[in-house]
Amino acid sequence: MSTSTLSERDRFARRATARRIAKLPAVLAILVVGLLFLIPFFWMFSSAFKPEDEIYRWPLQWIPTELVLDHFRRAWDAVPFGQFFANSMIVTAVGALLKVILAVFSAYAFAFLRFPFKKVIFLAVLGALMVPGHVTLLINYITIGNLGLINTYAGIFLPGLASAFGTFLLRQHFLALPKEVLEAAELDGCGHLRRLTHFVLPMAKPAVVTVALIAVIDEWNDFIWPLLVTNSVQMRTLPIGLMFLKETEGVDQWGPIMAGTVLVVLPMLLLFLFAQRYITAGLAGATVKN
């Protein structure tokens, strides 16, 4: 008995070791990809706090010998970062909120309501995912111009309110919700709006947070459309502010440029770190049958 038990333990240990060895290439690949993303981030944050001469030193000075905050002051004074930040906050808050609301209502309709040509319309929504955003720039600009919304907040966020990806993700997540709960709510006399607000949204919180986060990041990082639809410095957003900063400081003043980049990136980075557990749950909940 003892001999057979030991042999079984040996076989189990060998199988476990073989599984670990088989996973080693995947782990190494993940580490390499992670480093490819982390090294530029680290260099950006490091350069924002380095003395000017250490940024251009060779061999590379990865860790600053002293923390210098003057780059942030120079970046803030070189361009109206306060106005850029306010513009980005307004556009992101209003645009992302309206985008999530539209995605929630349209996803609920596709998941639970019956209406003619529902599948055809949903296929058209999926088709919109395959259309590059730059294709519609000219049409959107002409439309916004005809509405008299050039150089306004509404002109910046209105063309992007319809989120095909948000609608698709939420619709898939809504289909995975327990039907028994929704049927019981309907028997109790709940209308569609009450079912949505009291049952569907609380159960689909991870997916809603995921869509909201994606909407916030899209609005915050958008560059081409705000650049086209605004024609005054007072209406520019933060990504465009970085371009102004580079033109003001010059391509050889990387300290202030990196400091300005940190100011733009840091809010979204912190938001992503706080909401990443919802993103995982939200994307996993969308993998259900059609």
Backbone bond lengths (Angstrom), bond angles and torsions (degrees), N, CA, C in turn:
res aa  C-N    CA-C-N  psi(-1)  N-CA   C-N-CA  omega(-1)  CA-C   N-CA-C  phi
1 M - - - 1.470 - - 1.521 111.51 -
2 S 1.331 114.85 -43.78 1.455 118.39 -177.25 1.528 110.55 -67.31
3 T 1.353 115.99 -38.32 1.465 118.94 179.34 1.522 111.24 -64.72
4 S 1.345 116.43 -45.96 1.465 119.35 179.00 1.520 111.68 -63.83
5 T 1.335 115.83 -37.13 1.463 119.21 178.74 1.515 111.00 -64.42
6 L 1.325 116.61 -42.15 1.451 120.22 178.87 1.523 111.68 -64.68
7 S 1.336 116.23 -40.10 1.467 118.98 179.09 1.528 111.27 -65.20
8 E 1.325 116.82 -38.69 1.464 119.44 177.33 1.528 110.79 -64.51
9 R 1.320 115.81 -40.04 1.453 119.00 177.57 1.527 111.18 -64.29
10 D 1.333 116.72 -39.00 1.453 120.22 178.25 1.527 111.34 -63.78
11 R 1.355 115.32 -43.39 1.467 118.71 178.94 1.527 110.52 -63.16
12 F 1.326 115.69 -41.79 1.470 119.19 179.07 1.527 110.96 -63.08
13 A 1.337 116.43 -42.22 1.466 120.03 179.68 1.522 110.69 -65.42
14 R 1.350 117.68 -39.60 1.465 120.42 178.77 1.523 111.10 -65.18
15 R 1.356 116.11 -41.17 1.469 118.83 178.69 1.528 110.93 -64.16
16 A 1.346 116.00 -41.13 1.471 119.15 178.55 1.526 110.81 -63.65
17 T 1.335 116.90 -40.74 1.457 120.26 178.08 1.518 111.07 -65.03
18 A 1.330 117.16 -40.22 1.466 120.90 179.07 1.528 110.87 -64.04
19 R 1.342 116.26 -38.70 1.464 119.15 178.56 1.532 110.71 -65.28
20 R 1.332 116.21 -40.56 1.470 118.93 178.63 1.525 111.07 -63.76
21 I 1.328 116.61 -41.78 1.470 120.22 179.33 1.529 110.13 -65.14
22 A 1.341 117.08 -38.54 1.466 120.10 179.35 1.524 111.75 -65.07
23 K 1.339 116.59 -30.61 1.461 120.48 -179.51 1.526 112.19 -81.65
24 L 1.323 117.47 -13.44 1.461 121.08 -174.27 1.528 113.21 -59.32
25 P 1.357 121.29 -45.50 1.475 119.26 177.95 1.524 113.33 -59.74
26 A 1.340 116.57 -39.53 1.462 119.23 179.07 1.527 111.07 -64.96
27 V 1.331 116.65 -41.38 1.472 120.63 178.59 1.524 110.40 -63.63
28 L 1.326 117.16 -42.72 1.463 120.37 178.72 1.527 111.33 -64.08
29 A 1.334 116.68 -40.30 1.464 120.12 178.14 1.530 110.96 -63.01
30 I 1.333 116.64 -41.57 1.470 120.53 178.19 1.521 110.67 -63.15
31 L 1.339 116.75 -41.06 1.460 120.32 178.95 1.527 111.44 -63.86
32 V 1.331 116.58 -41.21 1.470 120.23 179.79 1.527 110.25 -64.49
33 V 1.338 116.84 -46.23 1.458 120.42 179.39 1.528 110.31 -63.75
34 G 1.337 116.57 -40.73 1.459 119.80 177.65 1.518 112.56 -60.71
35 L 1.331 116.62 -40.94 1.462 120.32 178.59 1.526 111.31 -66.63
36 L 1.339 116.84 -36.62 1.463 119.83 178.36 1.525 111.69 -60.77
37 F 1.351 117.06 -31.38 1.460 120.83 177.51 1.527 111.78 -85.88
38 L 1.328 117.19 -37.57 1.460 120.64 -173.15 1.527 113.33 -76.26
39 I 1.329 117.37 -35.74 1.467 119.90 -176.58 1.534 111.86 -61.44
40 P 1.347 120.81 -47.77 1.480 118.56 176.28 1.530 113.09 -61.21
41 F 1.359 117.06 -38.19 1.458 119.54 177.18 1.528 110.71 -61.62
42 F 1.325 116.30 -46.15 1.458 120.06 -179.05 1.523 110.71 -63.31
43 W 1.322 117.22 -41.61 1.462 120.64 179.96 1.527 110.89 -64.80
44 M 1.336 116.91 -38.37 1.457 120.24 178.50 1.533 111.09 -62.95
45 F 1.336 117.06 -50.56 1.461 120.70 -179.84 1.526 110.84 -64.95
46 S 1.324 116.72 -39.76 1.459 120.02 -179.96 1.523 111.52 -64.45
47 S 1.333 116.87 -44.49 1.466 120.61 -178.13 1.521 112.15 -67.41
48 A 1.338 116.66 -27.41 1.464 119.53 178.89 1.517 112.27 -66.55
49 F 1.338 117.38 -22.68 1.463 121.64 -177.32 1.524 113.14 -112.37
50 K 1.333 118.13 2.38 1.462 120.93 -177.35 1.524 111.35 -85.13
51 P 1.343 116.98 152.39 1.468 119.27 164.06 1.531 109.89 -62.05
52 E 1.310 116.03 153.31 1.463 120.86 -172.05 1.528 112.38 -57.24
53 D 1.330 117.74 -41.09 1.467 119.37 -175.27 1.525 112.52 -69.60
54 E 1.352 117.61 -26.14 1.464 119.93 -178.70 1.524 112.33 -75.52
55 I 1.314 117.89 -19.69 1.466 120.59 178.95 1.524 110.40 -67.35
56 Y 1.337 116.94 -35.24 1.464 122.01 -174.87 1.522 112.01 -102.05
57 R 1.324 118.23 7.86 1.465 121.20 -175.66 1.537 110.57 -74.59
58 W 1.310 115.12 144.01 1.474 121.69 174.35 1.523 108.87 -131.14
59 P 1.335 117.27 129.20 1.468 130.38 -0.24 1.529 112.56 -60.15
60 L 1.318 114.37 159.89 1.463 120.58 -173.74 1.524 111.51 -60.08
61 Q 1.325 114.79 137.43 1.462 121.79 175.03 1.521 107.64 -97.80
62 W 1.337 116.81 96.11 1.464 120.35 -173.36 1.524 112.46 -73.25
63 I 1.321 117.33 -38.41 1.461 121.58 -177.33 1.527 108.25 -111.89
64 P 1.337 118.09 124.78 1.475 119.49 -178.93 1.522 111.79 -65.35
65 T 1.334 114.80 142.84 1.468 119.50 177.51 1.519 111.63 -73.45
66 E 1.336 116.37 -24.96 1.466 121.97 175.13 1.527 108.81 -148.51
67 L 1.340 115.65 150.32 1.451 120.78 -179.39 1.524 109.91 -86.43
68 V 1.322 116.21 123.66 1.458 122.75 -178.67 1.528 108.28 -114.83
69 L 1.327 116.73 120.21 1.463 121.90 179.60 1.524 112.61 -98.03
70 D 1.320 116.41 -1.11 1.463 119.90 -176.54 1.518 111.97 -66.06
71 H 1.340 118.37 -27.20 1.465 120.32 178.71 1.527 110.83 -61.64
72 F 1.317 117.71 -38.90 1.463 120.74 179.24 1.531 111.10 -66.67
73 R 1.336 116.76 -39.58 1.465 119.80 178.05 1.522 110.79 -64.40
74 R 1.342 116.26 -44.03 1.464 119.99 179.67 1.517 111.30 -63.32
75 A 1.343 116.79 -41.17 1.467 120.09 178.87 1.524 110.75 -64.89
76 W 1.333 116.62 -41.84 1.465 120.51 -178.25 1.528 111.77 -67.68
77 D 1.342 116.53 -34.62 1.461 120.64 -178.94 1.518 112.93 -82.59
78 A 1.340 117.28 -25.13 1.467 119.93 -175.19 1.520 111.71 -70.08
79 V 1.313 117.55 -38.44 1.476 122.33 179.64 1.526 108.02 -133.01
80 P 1.336 117.45 158.45 1.483 119.52 -179.73 1.533 112.50 -72.84
81 F 1.331 116.36 72.83 1.455 120.91 -177.77 1.526 111.61 -62.59
82 G 1.330 117.04 -32.55 1.462 119.33 178.61 1.517 111.96 -61.15
83 Q 1.329 117.19 -43.99 1.465 121.07 177.79 1.517 111.52 -68.34
84 F 1.334 116.51 -40.88 1.465 119.89 176.91 1.532 111.00 -60.63
85 F 1.324 116.15 -42.40 1.458 120.61 -179.42 1.527 110.73 -64.84
86 A 1.329 117.09 -42.68 1.471 120.47 178.44 1.527 111.00 -63.12
87 N 1.342 116.63 -43.09 1.466 120.20 178.58 1.526 111.25 -61.35
88 S 1.331 116.67 -44.57 1.463 119.91 179.56 1.523 111.34 -64.15
89 M 1.320 117.34 -39.37 1.463 120.62 179.21 1.526 110.74 -63.15
90 I 1.324 117.55 -44.68 1.470 121.02 -179.01 1.525 110.73 -65.30
91 V 1.333 116.11 -49.82 1.468 120.07 -178.74 1.521 110.93 -62.59
92 T 1.322 117.02 -43.09 1.465 120.38 -178.08 1.522 111.44 -67.73
93 A 1.327 117.65 -45.47 1.470 120.80 -177.48 1.519 111.19 -64.38
94 V 1.328 116.78 -50.93 1.470 119.74 -177.38 1.527 110.76 -70.40
95 G 1.320 117.12 -46.60 1.463 120.29 -178.15 1.514 112.77 -62.85
96 A 1.334 117.24 -45.77 1.468 119.97 -179.34 1.522 111.20 -67.00
97 L 1.337 117.61 -39.49 1.468 120.29 179.37 1.525 111.14 -62.17
98 L 1.321 117.53 -48.20 1.466 120.53 179.77 1.524 111.28 -65.68
99 K 1.325 116.84 -36.93 1.467 120.37 179.14 1.530 111.13 -63.79
100 V 1.333 117.30 -42.11 1.465 120.81 179.26 1.523 110.60 -67.47
101 I 1.333 116.97 -42.07 1.475 120.12 179.66 1.523 110.36 -60.71
102 L 1.329 117.74 -46.90 1.461 120.45 178.94 1.526 111.66 -63.70
103 A 1.323 116.93 -39.70 1.467 120.05 179.47 1.527 111.08 -65.27
104 V 1.335 117.20 -39.89 1.469 120.97 -179.87 1.518 110.87 -64.13
105 F 1.318 117.65 -48.33 1.467 120.37 -177.77 1.524 111.69 -67.77
106 S 1.339 117.12 -41.34 1.463 118.69 -179.95 1.527 110.80 -68.89
107 A 1.350 118.03 -38.04 1.463 120.53 177.95 1.525 110.85 -65.88
108 Y 1.330 117.75 -39.02 1.463 120.52 177.92 1.533 110.28 -63.13
109 A 1.329 116.33 -40.49 1.463 119.29 179.00 1.521 111.34 -64.06
110 F 1.313 117.31 -44.85 1.464 120.33 179.99 1.528 111.98 -67.84
111 A 1.317 117.89 -27.50 1.466 120.39 -176.45 1.530 112.43 -86.62
112 F 1.340 118.61 -37.39 1.462 120.22 -167.66 1.532 115.29 -123.74
113 L 1.314 118.50 -16.07 1.461 119.74 -176.94 1.519 110.78 -98.82
114 R 1.313 114.87 154.11 1.464 121.12 175.51 1.518 108.68 -109.83
115 F 1.318 115.92 126.81 1.459 121.15 177.00 1.520 108.39 -155.11
116 P 1.323 117.76 157.76 1.472 120.38 -175.70 1.523 112.19 -61.39
117 F 1.320 114.87 142.68 1.471 123.70 175.36 1.534 112.25 59.28
118 K 1.324 116.67 33.15 1.467 119.03 -178.43 1.522 111.23 -62.55
119 K 1.325 117.60 -45.51 1.454 120.29 -178.57 1.520 111.95 -66.29
120 V 1.319 115.93 -37.33 1.468 119.70 179.45 1.528 110.33 -65.39
121 I 1.332 115.96 -44.01 1.461 119.95 179.38 1.528 110.78 -64.72
122 F 1.342 116.01 -38.62 1.466 118.72 179.30 1.532 110.68 -66.93
123 L 1.326 117.12 -37.58 1.463 119.81 175.07 1.525 110.98 -62.60
124 A 1.344 117.29 -36.28 1.462 120.39 176.36 1.524 110.95 -65.16
125 V 1.346 116.14 -37.54 1.464 119.79 176.20 1.530 110.32 -63.05
126 L 1.341 116.37 -43.92 1.462 119.74 177.31 1.525 111.18 -63.16
127 G 1.325 116.12 -36.22 1.455 119.14 177.96 1.514 112.57 -63.47
128 A 1.341 116.48 -30.56 1.462 120.01 178.29 1.526 111.53 -64.02
129 L 1.338 117.24 -24.94 1.467 120.23 177.35 1.522 112.00 -65.30
130 M 1.334 116.80 -24.44 1.462 120.53 -176.66 1.517 112.87 -90.25
131 V 1.338 117.90 -4.22 1.462 121.47 -178.18 1.526 109.12 -92.80
132 P 1.325 119.33 119.20 1.472 120.14 177.41 1.519 111.31 -61.28
133 G 1.318 115.49 141.94 1.459 119.63 -177.65 1.513 113.63 -62.11
134 H 1.341 117.68 -29.52 1.460 120.19 -178.18 1.522 112.64 -68.18
135 V 1.342 116.64 -19.38 1.470 119.58 -179.83 1.524 110.85 -65.56
136 T 1.312 116.75 -32.31 1.468 120.90 -175.53 1.528 113.45 -95.15
137 L 1.318 118.18 5.32 1.465 120.09 -176.33 1.528 111.99 -59.80
138 L 1.332 116.90 -46.22 1.464 120.16 -176.55 1.527 111.09 -65.82
139 I 1.343 117.04 -46.11 1.458 120.41 179.90 1.534 110.68 -62.21
140 N 1.329 116.03 -43.02 1.467 119.48 178.79 1.523 111.56 -63.30
141 Y 1.322 116.58 -39.64 1.464 119.36 -179.18 1.530 110.87 -66.15
142 I 1.330 116.34 -42.26 1.474 119.52 178.49 1.523 110.53 -63.15
143 T 1.332 116.46 -42.67 1.464 120.54 179.69 1.522 111.49 -63.52
144 I 1.330 117.11 -48.20 1.462 120.75 179.68 1.529 110.50 -63.25
145 G 1.340 116.64 -37.49 1.460 119.53 177.42 1.512 112.12 -64.53
146 N 1.331 117.76 -42.51 1.465 120.97 178.36 1.526 112.02 -65.09
147 L 1.326 117.24 -29.12 1.460 120.93 177.66 1.526 112.50 -82.63
148 G 1.317 117.49 -4.74 1.457 121.14 179.81 1.516 113.33 72.18
149 L 1.325 117.72 31.76 1.463 121.69 -175.66 1.531 113.01 -109.84
150 I 1.348 116.74 15.19 1.454 118.94 175.78 1.531 109.07 -65.09
151 N 1.323 116.11 138.35 1.467 122.81 178.54 1.532 112.27 63.88
152 T 1.341 116.37 38.53 1.459 121.65 175.73 1.529 108.59 -132.11
153 Y 1.335 114.89 161.52 1.463 118.93 176.89 1.525 111.10 -63.36
154 A 1.327 116.56 -41.70 1.464 120.13 -179.46 1.524 110.51 -61.60
155 G 1.328 116.85 -38.31 1.457 119.83 178.70 1.513 113.08 -64.10
156 I 1.339 116.95 -26.04 1.463 119.95 179.97 1.516 111.57 -77.30
157 F 1.367 117.32 -45.87 1.468 117.78 -171.61 1.531 114.63 -97.97
158 L 1.329 119.62 -15.65 1.469 119.91 -176.07 1.531 113.92 -62.45
159 P 1.345 120.58 -46.36 1.473 118.58 -176.29 1.522 114.65 -62.29
160 G 1.325 118.81 -21.55 1.455 120.14 -176.49 1.513 114.84 -102.52
161 L 1.333 117.84 15.55 1.463 119.49 -174.88 1.525 112.91 -70.49
162 A 1.320 117.44 -33.03 1.466 119.82 -179.25 1.521 109.59 -80.47
163 S 1.337 116.42 113.60 1.464 121.69 -177.76 1.523 109.74 -107.03
164 A 1.329 116.12 103.29 1.468 119.75 179.00 1.526 110.64 -65.90
165 F 1.336 117.13 -40.42 1.454 119.64 -179.96 1.525 110.90 -67.01
166 G 1.325 117.81 -41.62 1.457 120.71 178.23 1.514 111.79 -62.76
167 T 1.332 116.84 -41.83 1.463 120.57 177.49 1.520 111.26 -62.38
168 F 1.321 116.56 -45.31 1.465 120.68 179.45 1.524 111.58 -62.67
169 L 1.324 117.26 -47.81 1.466 120.82 -177.17 1.520 111.40 -62.54
170 L 1.330 117.01 -45.47 1.467 120.01 -178.73 1.524 111.35 -69.08
171 R 1.316 116.44 -38.45 1.472 118.69 178.51 1.516 111.23 -61.19
172 Q 1.339 116.90 -44.01 1.463 120.35 177.99 1.529 111.44 -63.65
173 H 1.306 116.88 -38.35 1.461 119.95 179.14 1.523 110.96 -70.00
174 F 1.316 117.89 -39.10 1.467 121.12 178.75 1.526 110.78 -62.25
175 L 1.328 117.28 -36.81 1.467 120.65 -179.94 1.522 112.13 -66.45
176 A 1.344 116.84 -22.09 1.463 120.09 -179.21 1.529 112.66 -87.49
177 L 1.324 118.03 -3.95 1.462 120.22 -179.17 1.533 110.47 -72.50
178 P 1.312 117.79 149.91 1.485 119.95 -179.75 1.528 111.76 -63.35
179 K 1.324 115.68 121.98 1.461 120.08 -178.03 1.519 112.26 -67.61
180 E 1.332 116.69 -27.54 1.469 119.81 -177.93 1.524 111.42 -60.80
181 V 1.337 116.53 -39.42 1.463 120.13 -179.54 1.523 110.57 -65.35
182 L 1.326 116.27 -43.92 1.460 119.94 -178.74 1.528 111.58 -69.31
183 E 1.326 116.62 -36.81 1.467 119.24 177.00 1.529 111.05 -66.06
184 A 1.335 116.62 -39.88 1.463 119.63 177.10 1.525 111.30 -63.91
185 A 1.322 116.94 -38.69 1.461 120.18 177.36 1.516 111.02 -64.86
186 E 1.347 116.82 -38.58 1.461 119.94 178.43 1.524 111.24 -66.54
187 L 1.351 116.90 -37.91 1.469 120.14 177.77 1.519 111.57 -66.38
188 D 1.312 117.51 -29.44 1.464 121.65 177.98 1.518 112.64 -78.97
189 G 1.321 116.94 -0.25 1.458 120.30 176.33 1.511 115.33 94.44
190 C 1.316 118.03 13.83 1.466 120.94 179.73 1.526 110.28 -74.19
191 G 1.316 115.80 130.67 1.453 120.35 173.86 1.522 110.73 -80.02
192 H 1.312 115.22 -178.81 1.464 119.54 -176.74 1.528 111.65 -63.28
193 L 1.334 117.75 -42.49 1.458 119.89 -177.42 1.524 110.91 -65.17
194 R 1.342 117.64 -41.26 1.455 120.04 179.69 1.530 111.01 -69.88
195 R 1.330 117.48 -38.61 1.469 120.02 176.25 1.525 110.44 -60.82
196 L 1.327 115.09 -39.47 1.465 119.19 -178.98 1.529 111.62 -67.23
197 T 1.325 116.76 -48.57 1.464 120.25 -173.53 1.524 113.43 -78.58
198 H 1.357 117.83 -32.35 1.461 120.55 -174.46 1.534 113.85 -97.34
199 F 1.330 116.93 -19.53 1.471 118.26 -175.23 1.526 112.52 -125.47
200 V 1.326 117.03 -52.36 1.458 120.27 -173.73 1.532 111.11 -68.13
201 L 1.325 117.17 -52.21 1.463 119.54 -176.80 1.531 113.13 -63.59
202 P 1.338 120.50 -43.87 1.473 118.03 177.09 1.524 113.37 -61.12
203 M 1.334 117.58 -37.65 1.459 119.50 179.49 1.528 112.61 -75.45
204 A 1.323 116.36 -24.00 1.467 120.66 -178.10 1.527 111.72 -103.95
205 K 1.314 117.61 25.42 1.466 121.26 -176.76 1.526 113.30 -55.97
206 P 1.345 120.50 -44.71 1.474 118.42 179.37 1.529 113.43 -58.78
207 A 1.331 117.03 -41.36 1.463 119.84 -179.40 1.528 110.94 -67.97
208 V 1.343 117.00 -40.44 1.465 120.32 179.23 1.526 110.50 -63.98
209 V 1.331 116.71 -42.84 1.468 120.36 177.90 1.531 110.59 -63.16
210 T 1.322 117.01 -39.03 1.467 120.36 178.41 1.519 111.34 -62.21
211 V 1.337 116.23 -47.20 1.463 120.37 179.02 1.525 110.48 -63.26
212 A 1.334 116.68 -41.04 1.466 120.35 179.74 1.526 110.63 -63.33
213 L 1.327 116.85 -42.62 1.466 120.07 -179.41 1.520 111.21 -65.12
214 I 1.324 116.66 -42.95 1.465 120.10 178.21 1.529 110.31 -62.80
215 A 1.334 116.70 -40.19 1.466 120.73 178.79 1.522 110.91 -64.43
216 V 1.328 116.89 -42.90 1.468 121.11 179.89 1.529 110.40 -62.59
217 I 1.327 116.59 -46.19 1.465 119.91 -178.95 1.526 110.75 -64.74
218 D 1.338 117.19 -40.56 1.473 120.31 178.70 1.520 111.18 -61.23
219 E 1.334 116.48 -46.60 1.461 120.12 -178.73 1.520 111.04 -66.73
220 W 1.323 116.90 -40.95 1.463 121.06 -176.85 1.526 111.66 -66.96
221 N 1.329 117.37 -39.13 1.464 121.62 -173.93 1.524 113.88 -92.17
222 D 1.315 118.23 -5.88 1.468 120.07 -175.94 1.530 110.15 -60.90
223 F 1.328 115.62 134.17 1.462 120.39 -175.89 1.526 112.63 -122.01
224 I 1.337 116.53 -51.92 1.463 120.15 -171.35 1.532 111.45 -63.08
225 W 1.359 116.75 -50.15 1.461 118.37 -174.92 1.530 112.90 -66.25
226 P 1.337 120.63 -47.54 1.479 118.52 175.77 1.526 113.11 -59.68
227 L 1.330 117.00 -32.27 1.463 119.72 178.11 1.526 110.85 -66.48
228 L 1.328 117.26 -37.43 1.463 121.13 -178.82 1.527 112.59 -75.75
229 V 1.322 116.87 -39.98 1.461 120.63 -168.40 1.533 112.74 -90.96
230 T 1.324 117.79 -6.55 1.460 120.82 176.56 1.525 109.27 -115.46
231 N 1.327 115.83 146.12 1.466 119.95 -178.44 1.521 113.11 -131.15
232 S 1.325 117.33 15.97 1.465 120.83 176.62 1.524 108.95 -136.14
233 V 1.318 115.56 150.42 1.466 120.59 -178.64 1.524 110.55 -63.13
234 Q 1.337 117.37 -32.31 1.463 121.23 -177.32 1.520 113.28 -65.98
235 M 1.333 118.63 -17.18 1.466 121.46 -178.55 1.523 112.42 -107.89
236 R 1.316 118.32 3.05 1.457 120.52 -178.48 1.526 110.79 -74.39
237 T 1.338 114.77 156.46 1.457 120.90 178.39 1.539 110.02 -105.61
238 L 1.326 116.64 176.80 1.464 121.29 -173.55 1.532 114.57 -59.73
239 P 1.351 119.73 -46.03 1.475 117.60 178.87 1.520 112.90 -57.42
240 I 1.338 117.24 -37.49 1.462 119.97 176.51 1.524 109.94 -70.81
241 G 1.351 115.88 -32.86 1.457 119.49 176.62 1.518 112.87 -59.38
242 L 1.334 117.30 -34.45 1.461 120.11 176.11 1.524 111.25 -63.23
243 M 1.325 116.27 -37.86 1.463 119.21 177.45 1.529 110.58 -64.68
244 F 1.342 116.61 -42.49 1.461 120.19 176.39 1.529 110.91 -62.56
245 L 1.334 116.21 -39.57 1.459 120.34 179.42 1.523 111.22 -62.73
246 K 1.321 116.77 -42.05 1.467 120.26 179.01 1.523 110.81 -64.20
247 E 1.352 117.01 -39.38 1.457 120.33 178.90 1.526 111.30 -69.04
248 T 1.347 116.21 -33.67 1.466 120.03 -178.17 1.517 111.73 -76.13
249 E 1.330 116.86 -46.88 1.458 121.26 -175.88 1.526 112.77 -83.45
250 G 1.326 116.98 -23.06 1.452 119.84 -177.02 1.518 111.46 91.10
251 V 1.331 115.37 156.89 1.465 119.91 -174.58 1.525 112.61 -72.75
252 D 1.342 118.43 -10.05 1.461 119.79 -179.18 1.525 112.65 -98.58
253 Q 1.315 118.34 -0.06 1.465 122.08 179.13 1.529 109.28 -102.74
254 W 1.336 115.96 72.89 1.460 119.60 -172.70 1.516 113.19 -77.48
255 G 1.316 118.87 -17.80 1.457 120.00 177.50 1.516 112.65 -61.41
256 P 1.345 119.30 -57.91 1.470 120.30 176.67 1.527 113.02 -62.26
257 I 1.342 117.48 -35.27 1.467 119.34 179.92 1.529 110.61 -64.78
258 M 1.328 117.04 -44.05 1.462 120.22 177.51 1.522 111.17 -66.28
259 A 1.322 118.05 -36.95 1.459 120.75 177.03 1.534 110.62 -63.96
260 G 1.331 117.11 -41.98 1.468 119.77 176.29 1.514 111.79 -64.77
261 T 1.324 116.80 -37.34 1.467 119.98 177.69 1.520 111.10 -64.10
262 V 1.333 117.06 -39.23 1.463 120.71 177.10 1.527 110.23 -61.47
263 L 1.338 117.05 -41.65 1.468 120.45 179.36 1.525 111.50 -61.91
264 V 1.331 116.75 -32.79 1.466 120.38 -179.45 1.522 111.46 -79.97
265 V 1.325 116.81 -40.61 1.459 121.66 -172.98 1.523 112.64 -80.48
266 L 1.322 117.40 -36.14 1.468 121.41 -169.98 1.527 114.10 -57.66
267 P 1.346 121.01 -44.54 1.473 118.68 179.84 1.524 113.50 -59.30
268 M 1.342 117.69 -42.85 1.461 119.86 -179.89 1.520 111.63 -71.78
269 L 1.315 116.94 -32.76 1.469 119.98 178.20 1.524 110.46 -65.39
270 L 1.325 117.22 -45.12 1.466 120.71 178.12 1.524 111.18 -64.82
271 L 1.334 116.21 -40.67 1.460 119.54 178.47 1.520 111.28 -61.95
272 F 1.325 116.82 -42.09 1.469 120.45 179.01 1.518 111.56 -65.00
273 L 1.327 117.48 -41.09 1.462 120.31 -179.64 1.526 111.77 -63.94
274 F 1.330 116.82 -37.41 1.460 119.96 179.76 1.531 112.24 -73.89
275 A 1.336 117.37 -28.49 1.462 120.20 -173.01 1.517 113.41 -106.67
276 Q 1.339 119.12 7.77 1.455 120.18 -173.34 1.530 112.81 -65.02
277 R 1.341 117.87 -31.70 1.473 118.56 -179.95 1.525 110.91 -67.30
278 Y 1.335 116.94 -31.53 1.461 119.41 176.44 1.525 110.91 -71.87
279 I 1.329 116.87 -33.59 1.468 119.94 -179.91 1.518 109.92 -64.30
280 T 1.330 116.70 -44.85 1.467 120.04 179.71 1.518 110.83 -60.77
281 A 1.328 116.80 -46.94 1.464 120.29 179.98 1.525 111.50 -66.82
282 G 1.322 116.87 -37.62 1.468 119.99 -178.96 1.512 112.67 -67.73
283 L 1.336 117.62 -43.13 1.459 120.24 178.92 1.524 111.35 -70.45
284 A 1.336 117.30 -35.45 1.467 119.64 178.28 1.519 111.14 -68.16
285 G 1.324 117.63 -34.64 1.461 120.37 -179.23 1.507 114.05 -72.34
286 A 1.336 117.05 -13.25 1.464 119.90 179.99 1.518 113.18 -85.27
287 T 1.320 117.91 -8.39 1.466 121.26 -178.12 1.516 109.91 -88.15
288 V 1.319 116.01 73.05 1.459 122.00 179.05 1.512 108.35 -126.96
289 K 1.312 113.76 172.04 1.461 117.83 -179.86 1.510 110.57 -68.60
290 N 1.288 116.31 155.84 1.454 121.47 -176.59 1.509 110.82 -74.88
